Amino acid sequence: MASEAQANVADAAPKKRSKTIDEKMAELDAQLKVLQRKKDEMVKKEREKNGKVIAALFQSEGLLDVPADVWKANMLQIKKVLGVGA
């Protein structure tokens, strides 16, 4: 009798309806937005960390004493040497 009762309870339980494609897409879109925010935060933190390291390096090499106009005048060559979009 116990097994019959369990079978009846299982039959009486509402069956979970399958998600529509639109619902699945909405879930995936929400997951994508969360991952994009996490990636953006990681990139931001990495840039901040890199900036601090570069500033410390410039300070240790005495490059913070170079006036900004000298940096600006030589920026094209600096970018070229570093291999950054010149």
Buried (B, 14 or more C-beta within 10 A) or exposed (E): EEEEEEEEEEEEEEEEEEEEEEEEEEEEEEEEEEEEEEEEEEEEEEEEEEEEEEEEEEEEEEEEEEEEEEEEEEEEEEEEEEEEEE
